[in-house]
């Protein structure tokens, strides 16, 4: 197999994996969101039990779950191999929809 074909095949597999991360189990898309303001902020990642530094203009997605008891959304941030979920106060979230 030619070198370019190997890269193309690897890229397509990566794109397919990312597409699956931005869908629910029912194949519905997640809504695109950004965080209000500029720069970085820190948010709690419940699975990691850590505070994570997040760039407010990174691509993020609203998880289709109810807000927690502190009125925070669950936001999926596609970072690393699987991404992470952080809790963000609803006042900080700008919902762009299914763009």
Protein Blocks (a to p, Z undefined) as FASTA:
>chain_A
ZZklmmmmmmmmmmmmmmmmmpcfkopacdddddedehjdddddfklopacdddfkbccd
ddfbdcdfkopacddddehjlopaddddfklpccebjZZ
